[in-house]
Amino acid sequence: MSVNTSNIIVAVDIGSTKVSTVVVELLEEELNVIGVSTVPNSGVIKGSISDIAITAEAIEKSIRKAEELAGVKIEGVITSISGKSISGIVGHGMTSLSRSKQKIITEDDIEMALDSTTTLSLSPDREILHIKPIQYIVDAQDEIKNPLGMTGMKLEVDTYIITGSTTSIENVKRAVEKAGYKLIDIIAQPLASAKATLYQDEMDIGILMLDIGGGTTNIALYQKDALRFVKIIPVGGQFITSDIAQGLHISKAAAEKIKREKGIIYPEDAGDNEYIDVPDMSGEKTEKIHRRELIQFIAPRVKELLDFVETELRKEGIDKTMYAGGIVVTGGTALLKGIDRLIKERFNTRCRIGLPIKEKIVGLYDIISSPEYSSVIGLIDFYISEQGFTNYILQKKGLLEKVLFYIKKFISDFI
C-alpha cells in the first residue's frame, strides 16, 4: 500500500528516560500509524534537557528507526516540552464590540479578545506556549463555549495560559535542529497526553489526568470541557527504579526491567511461589527473590509521589468536586501493576489506566496501545486539532478540510 507523503506528520516525545517517535499518515477520519520507535535517552533530567548533544543523538536515532519502518523521509517534527519550568496561569481578555448597539460577534472579535490576554506581564525569560479559553462572556452572560454569531456590546474571555522558560524552549529547538530536523511546533506534554487519553464526557464532567513518566509527573485538570490547571512535578518512575537498584544492589537498567515486568504494589498480586531472577552488577550471576520483596521499594515511592500530587491540588484549592469523573493515570509508570487501585483508594474516586483512544487510530495500534505512548500520539492529535483553528478560532470545517488546511500549512513551513 503506497503512502501519500504529503499527508505525513511526525511527533517526537522527549522524555527523561527515552525518546519516542511516531509517524502518522493522516486519513479522512483516522490517524494511520505507520512508524514507531523508542530509544533510551540520558540527556534529560526531570523533564528538562541537560545535555543537548546526547538528546539530539537520541532524537536522531529514534526518528531514523521510525523512518525505516514507515518507509518515508522525515524533515520536520512536532515535539513535546516538560519539566518544572512549565507552568500555568489564569488570564482574562476583553474587547469592546460596539459602544452604541448590539453587534454580531465575528472570528476577528474572538481573536482580539484572546489576543488581549497575552498582554499580561511576563518576565523576559518566559514565553507563552498555549492560550486555552475557559469560558466566554458576552455582556452579562457567562459560560459560553463559542460566542461566534452571537450579539453583544462587550466580549470577554477567561483563559488558561501555559508558559515555559525561554531557555527550556530554546534547548528543545536546538536539540531537534542538531539532530538534523526542522521543528514545526512545541507542545506542553500534559496537553498532549490529555488529548490522547481523555474522553469528551470526562472533560465536561471533570477529570484529573496524571501522566507519570520517568522523571516527571504531569497533572492536568479539565472541567466543563476546559483546561483548568496544569502542573509538572519533577518526580517520576526513576525514583522507584533507583530505590530498587540500591535495595537489590543491581544496575539501574536491570532495576528498570524488573520494575516494568514484575513490579507490584499489593502482596496479593504475587503468587506464593513466584520468584524472580535478580542479576548482579556484572550480569553474570543471579539470585532469586520473592516477587513480593519488590513492594518495599515500590509502594513507599508511589505513595510519596501521590503525596506530592495531593499537596499541589490543595495549594490550588482543587477538591474532588472538580474531578467528579475521576482520575486517569497514564505514562510509563502507569504500567506498574496495582497503581490504579492505589490511586482509587487514596483519592476515593474512580481511576482508570489511560491508553491512546483506539477509535482515533489505525495501523500499528497494537504497538502504541500502551500508556507510555500516550504523550507522543497526543502530540499529533493535539496539533491537528489546533490546526482547525485560525488564530485560536475553530472554523466550521469537516475533518477532511481541517486535514487539508494542516497539510497546506505544513508544506508552507518548508518553502
C-alpha positions as CSV (number, residue, x, y, z in Angstrom):
1,M,0.0,0.0,0.0
2,S,1.5,3.3,-1.0
3,V,1.7,6.2,1.4
4,N,0.9,9.8,0.4
5,T,3.9,11.6,1.8
6,S,2.1,15.0,1.8
7,N,-0.2,13.6,4.5
8,I,2.6,12.6,6.8
9,I,3.1,14.1,10.3
10,V,5.8,13.1,12.8
11,A,5.8,13.6,16.6
12,V,8.8,13.2,18.9
13,D,8.3,12.9,22.7
14,I,11.4,13.8,24.5
15,G,11.3,12.1,27.9
16,S,13.6,11.7,30.9
17,T,14.4,8.1,30.1
18,K,13.6,7.7,26.4
19,V,12.7,9.4,23.1
20,S,9.7,8.1,21.3
21,T,8.8,8.9,17.7
22,V,5.5,8.2,15.9
23,V,5.0,8.6,12.1
24,V,1.3,9.1,11.2
25,E,-0.4,9.2,7.8
26,L,-3.5,11.5,8.0
27,L,-6.6,9.8,6.7
28,E,-10.0,11.3,6.3
29,E,-11.2,10.3,9.8
30,E,-8.3,8.5,11.4
31,L,-4.6,8.6,12.2
32,N,-2.8,5.7,10.5
33,V,0.3,4.9,12.5
34,I,2.9,3.7,10.1
35,G,6.1,4.1,12.1
36,V,7.0,3.8,15.8
37,S,10.3,3.8,17.7
38,T,11.7,4.3,21.2
39,V,15.3,4.7,22.1
40,P,16.9,5.4,25.5
41,N,17.8,8.9,26.4
42,S,20.1,10.1,29.3
43,G,20.2,13.8,28.2
44,V,17.1,14.8,30.1
45,I,16.8,15.3,33.9
46,K,13.4,15.7,35.5
47,G,11.8,16.6,32.1
48,S,14.4,19.3,31.2
49,I,17.2,18.9,28.7
50,S,20.5,18.7,30.5
51,D,22.7,17.6,27.6
52,I,21.8,18.8,24.1
53,A,24.3,16.6,22.3
54,I,23.1,13.4,24.0
55,T,19.4,14.3,23.5
56,A,20.0,15.2,19.8
57,E,21.6,11.8,19.2
58,A,18.6,10.1,20.8
59,I,16.2,12.1,18.7
60,E,18.1,11.3,15.5
61,K,18.2,7.5,16.3
62,S,14.6,7.4,17.2
63,I,13.5,9.3,14.1
64,R,15.7,7.2,11.8
65,K,14.2,3.9,13.2
66,A,10.7,5.2,12.7
67,E,11.6,6.4,9.2
68,E,12.8,2.9,8.2
69,L,9.6,1.3,9.5
70,A,7.4,3.8,7.8
71,G,9.4,3.9,4.6
72,V,9.2,7.7,4.3
73,K,11.7,10.6,4.5
74,I,11.2,12.9,7.6
75,E,12.1,16.5,7.5
76,G,10.1,18.3,10.2
77,V,8.7,17.2,13.6
78,I,6.4,18.2,16.4
79,T,7.8,17.7,19.8
80,S,7.0,17.9,23.5
81,I,8.3,20.0,26.3
82,S,8.1,19.2,30.0
83,G,9.9,20.0,33.2
84,K,9.3,22.3,36.2
85,S,9.8,25.4,34.0
86,I,6.3,24.8,32.5
87,S,3.6,26.5,34.4
88,G,0.0,27.7,34.0
89,I,-1.8,30.9,35.0
90,V,-5.4,32.1,34.6
91,G,-5.8,35.1,32.2
92,H,-8.6,37.4,31.2
93,G,-9.2,39.2,27.9
94,M,-11.8,41.7,26.7
95,T,-12.7,43.6,23.6
96,S,-15.5,46.2,23.0
97,L,-17.8,45.2,20.2
98,S,-19.8,48.4,20.0
99,R,-20.5,51.5,22.1
100,S,-24.0,52.1,20.9
101,K,-25.7,49.0,19.7
102,Q,-25.6,45.2,19.6
103,K,-23.1,43.7,17.2
104,I,-22.8,40.2,15.7
105,I,-19.6,38.6,17.1
106,T,-17.1,37.6,14.4
107,E,-14.0,35.4,14.4
108,D,-11.9,38.6,14.4
109,D,-13.7,39.7,17.6
110,I,-12.9,36.4,19.3
111,E,-9.3,36.7,18.2
112,M,-9.0,40.2,19.6
113,A,-10.4,39.0,23.0
114,L,-7.9,36.1,23.1
115,D,-5.0,38.2,21.9
116,S,-5.7,40.7,24.7
117,T,-4.9,38.0,27.3
118,T,-1.3,38.0,26.0
119,T,-0.8,41.5,27.3
120,L,-0.2,40.1,30.8
121,S,3.2,40.9,32.2
122,L,5.6,38.1,31.7
123,S,9.2,38.1,32.8
124,P,11.7,38.3,29.9
125,D,12.8,34.7,30.4
126,R,9.4,33.2,29.8
127,E,7.3,32.6,26.7
128,I,3.6,31.7,26.1
129,L,3.1,28.1,24.7
130,H,-0.7,27.9,24.8
131,I,-3.7,30.0,25.4
132,K,-6.8,27.9,26.1
133,P,-10.2,29.5,26.6
134,I,-12.1,28.5,29.7
135,Q,-15.3,30.5,29.0
136,Y,-16.5,33.5,27.0
137,I,-18.7,36.2,28.5
138,V,-20.9,38.3,26.3
139,D,-22.2,41.3,28.2
140,A,-23.5,39.7,31.3
141,Q,-23.9,36.1,30.0
142,D,-21.1,33.8,31.0
143,E,-20.2,30.1,30.5
144,I,-20.3,30.5,26.7
145,K,-18.2,27.9,24.8
146,N,-18.3,29.6,21.4
147,P,-19.7,33.1,21.0
148,L,-19.4,33.2,17.2
149,G,-22.6,34.6,15.7
150,M,-24.0,35.9,19.0
151,T,-24.7,39.5,19.5
152,G,-23.5,41.9,22.2
153,M,-21.6,45.0,23.1
154,K,-18.6,43.6,25.0
155,L,-16.8,40.2,24.7
156,E,-14.7,38.9,27.5
157,V,-12.8,35.6,27.8
158,D,-11.3,33.7,30.7
159,T,-8.3,31.7,29.7
160,Y,-5.7,29.3,31.0
161,I,-2.2,30.2,29.7
162,I,0.7,27.8,29.7
163,T,4.2,29.3,29.7
164,G,7.7,27.9,29.6
165,S,11.1,29.3,30.2
166,T,12.8,30.6,27.2
167,T,15.9,28.6,28.0
168,S,13.9,25.3,28.1
169,I,12.1,26.1,24.8
170,E,15.4,27.1,23.1
171,N,17.1,23.9,24.3
172,V,14.3,21.7,22.7
173,K,14.6,23.6,19.5
174,R,18.4,23.3,19.4
175,A,18.3,19.6,20.2
176,V,15.9,18.9,17.3
177,E,17.9,21.0,14.9
178,K,21.2,19.5,16.0
179,A,19.6,16.1,15.2
180,G,19.0,17.4,11.6
181,Y,15.3,18.1,11.6
182,K,13.1,21.2,11.4
183,L,11.0,22.0,14.5
184,I,7.4,22.5,13.4
185,D,5.9,23.1,16.9
186,I,6.4,22.6,20.6
187,I,3.5,21.3,22.7
188,A,3.4,21.1,26.5
189,Q,3.4,17.4,27.4
190,P,0.4,17.4,29.7
191,L,-1.9,18.7,27.0
192,A,-0.7,16.1,24.6
193,S,-1.3,13.2,27.0
194,A,-4.7,14.5,27.9
195,K,-5.7,14.8,24.2
196,A,-4.7,11.2,23.6
197,T,-6.4,9.6,26.6
198,L,-9.4,11.7,27.8
199,Y,-12.9,11.4,26.6
200,Q,-15.1,14.4,25.9
201,D,-17.7,13.4,28.6
202,E,-14.9,13.1,31.2
203,M,-13.5,16.6,30.3
204,D,-17.0,18.0,30.6
205,I,-17.9,16.4,34.0
206,G,-14.4,17.0,35.4
207,I,-11.3,14.8,35.1
208,L,-7.8,14.7,36.6
209,M,-5.0,13.3,34.5
210,L,-1.8,12.1,36.0
211,D,0.9,11.4,33.4
212,I,3.7,9.6,35.4
213,G,6.8,9.4,33.3
214,G,10.4,8.6,34.1
215,G,11.4,12.0,35.5
216,T,8.2,13.9,35.9
217,T,4.5,13.7,36.9
218,N,2.3,15.9,34.8
219,I,-1.0,17.0,36.3
220,A,-3.9,18.3,34.1
221,L,-7.4,19.1,35.3
222,Y,-10.3,19.6,32.9
223,Q,-13.8,20.7,33.9
224,K,-16.7,21.9,31.8
225,D,-14.7,20.9,28.7
226,A,-11.9,23.4,29.5
227,L,-8.4,23.2,30.9
228,R,-8.3,24.5,34.4
229,F,-5.0,23.5,35.9
230,V,-1.5,22.2,34.8
231,K,1.4,21.4,37.0
232,I,4.6,19.4,36.4
233,I,6.2,17.7,39.4
234,P,9.9,16.8,39.0
235,V,9.3,13.3,40.4
236,G,8.6,10.1,38.4
237,G,9.3,6.5,37.9
238,Q,13.0,6.9,38.0
239,F,12.8,7.3,41.8
240,I,11.3,3.9,42.0
241,T,13.9,2.4,39.7
242,S,16.7,4.0,41.9
243,D,15.3,2.5,45.1
244,I,15.1,-1.0,43.5
245,A,18.7,-0.6,42.2
246,Q,20.0,0.5,45.6
247,G,18.0,-2.0,47.6
248,L,18.9,-5.0,45.5
249,H,22.5,-3.8,44.6
250,I,21.9,-4.1,40.8
251,S,22.3,-1.8,37.8
252,K,19.6,0.8,37.0
253,A,19.0,-1.0,33.7
254,A,18.2,-4.2,35.5
255,A,16.1,-2.4,38.1
256,E,14.1,-0.8,35.4
257,K,13.5,-4.1,33.7
258,I,12.4,-5.7,36.9
259,K,10.1,-2.8,37.8
260,R,8.4,-2.8,34.4
261,E,7.9,-6.6,34.2
262,K,7.5,-7.6,37.8
263,G,6.7,-4.5,39.8
264,I,3.7,-4.7,42.2
265,I,2.3,-2.6,45.0
266,Y,0.0,-5.2,46.7
267,P,1.2,-8.6,48.0
268,E,-1.8,-10.4,46.6
269,D,-0.7,-9.7,43.1
270,A,2.2,-12.2,43.5
271,G,1.8,-15.9,43.9
272,D,3.2,-17.7,46.9
273,N,5.8,-19.5,44.8
274,E,6.5,-16.6,42.4
275,Y,10.3,-15.8,42.4
276,I,12.3,-13.6,40.1
277,D,15.9,-13.7,39.0
278,V,18.0,-10.7,40.1
279,P,21.3,-10.3,38.3
280,D,24.4,-8.9,40.0
281,M,26.2,-5.8,38.7
282,S,28.2,-7.9,36.2
283,G,25.1,-9.6,34.9
284,E,26.9,-12.9,35.1
285,K,25.3,-14.3,38.3
286,T,21.7,-14.2,39.5
287,E,19.9,-14.8,42.7
288,K,16.2,-15.5,43.3
289,I,14.0,-13.3,45.4
290,H,10.3,-13.5,46.0
291,R,8.3,-11.0,43.9
292,R,6.7,-9.6,47.0
293,E,10.1,-8.2,48.1
294,L,9.7,-5.6,45.5
295,I,6.9,-4.0,47.3
296,Q,9.2,-2.5,50.0
297,F,10.9,-0.5,47.3
298,I,8.0,0.4,45.1
299,A,5.0,1.1,47.3
300,P,6.6,3.9,49.5
301,R,7.8,5.8,46.5
302,V,4.4,5.6,44.7
303,K,2.7,6.8,47.9
304,E,5.2,9.6,48.2
305,L,4.6,10.7,44.6
306,L,0.8,10.8,45.3
307,D,1.6,12.9,48.4
308,F,3.2,15.5,46.1
309,V,0.1,15.4,43.8
310,E,-2.2,16.0,46.8
311,T,-0.1,18.8,48.0
312,E,-0.3,20.6,44.6
313,L,-4.0,20.1,44.5
314,R,-4.5,21.5,48.0
315,K,-2.3,24.5,47.2
316,E,-4.5,25.3,44.2
317,G,-7.8,24.7,46.1
318,I,-8.8,21.8,43.9
319,D,-11.1,19.2,45.5
320,K,-12.9,16.1,44.3
321,T,-16.0,18.0,43.1
322,M,-13.8,19.4,40.3
323,Y,-12.9,16.0,39.0
324,A,-16.1,14.1,39.6
325,G,-15.3,11.9,36.6
326,G,-12.3,10.5,38.5
327,I,-8.7,10.2,37.6
328,V,-6.9,8.9,34.5
329,V,-3.3,7.7,35.1
330,T,-1.0,7.3,32.1
331,G,2.7,7.4,31.2
332,G,5.2,4.6,31.5
333,T,4.8,4.3,35.3
334,A,1.0,3.5,34.7
335,L,2.2,0.1,33.7
336,L,3.0,-0.7,37.3
337,K,0.6,-3.3,38.5
338,G,-1.9,-2.0,41.1
339,I,-1.2,1.7,40.6
340,D,-4.8,2.4,39.5
341,R,-6.1,0.6,42.6
342,L,-3.8,2.6,44.9
343,I,-4.9,5.9,43.3
344,K,-8.5,4.9,43.7
345,E,-8.1,4.1,47.4
346,R,-6.0,7.2,48.1
347,F,-8.3,9.7,46.3
348,N,-11.6,7.8,46.9
349,T,-12.7,8.1,43.3
350,R,-12.7,6.1,40.1
351,C,-9.4,5.6,38.3
352,R,-8.5,4.1,35.0
353,I,-5.4,3.5,33.0
354,G,-5.2,5.9,30.1
355,L,-4.3,4.4,26.7
356,P,-4.3,6.2,23.4
357,I,-8.0,6.2,22.4
358,K,-8.4,3.4,19.9
359,E,-11.2,5.0,17.9
360,K,-8.8,7.6,16.6
361,I,-6.1,5.2,15.4
362,V,-5.5,2.6,12.8
363,G,-2.3,0.9,11.6
364,L,0.2,-0.1,14.2
365,Y,-2.2,0.4,17.2
366,D,-1.1,-2.9,18.8
367,I,2.4,-1.3,19.2
368,I,1.3,2.0,20.6
369,S,-1.7,0.8,22.7
370,S,0.3,1.5,25.9
371,P,0.3,4.3,28.5
372,E,3.9,5.1,27.6
373,Y,2.8,6.2,24.1
374,S,0.0,8.5,25.2
375,S,2.1,11.6,25.0
376,V,3.6,11.1,21.6
377,I,0.3,10.1,20.0
378,G,-1.4,13.1,21.8
379,L,1.2,15.4,20.2
380,I,-0.2,14.6,16.8
381,D,-3.9,14.6,17.8
382,F,-3.5,18.0,19.7
383,Y,-1.6,19.6,16.8
384,I,-4.1,18.6,14.2
385,S,-7.0,19.9,16.4
386,E,-5.2,23.2,16.8
387,Q,-4.8,23.4,13.0
388,G,-8.6,23.5,12.9
389,F,-8.1,27.0,14.4
390,T,-7.1,30.1,12.6
391,N,-5.6,32.4,15.3
392,Y,-7.3,30.3,18.0
393,I,-10.7,30.1,16.3
394,L,-12.3,26.9,15.3
395,Q,-13.5,27.0,11.8
396,K,-16.7,25.3,10.6
397,K,-14.8,22.6,8.7
398,G,-15.2,18.9,8.3
399,L,-12.2,16.7,9.4
400,L,-11.0,16.4,5.8
401,E,-11.0,20.1,5.3
402,K,-9.0,20.5,8.6
403,V,-6.5,18.0,7.4
404,L,-6.1,19.8,4.0
405,F,-5.7,23.0,6.0
406,Y,-3.0,21.4,8.1
407,I,-1.2,19.9,5.0
408,K,-1.0,23.3,3.3
409,K,0.5,24.9,6.4
410,F,2.9,22.0,7.0
411,I,4.2,22.3,3.4
412,S,4.4,26.0,3.6
413,D,6.8,25.7,6.6
414,F,9.4,24.3,4.2
415,I,9.0,26.9,1.5
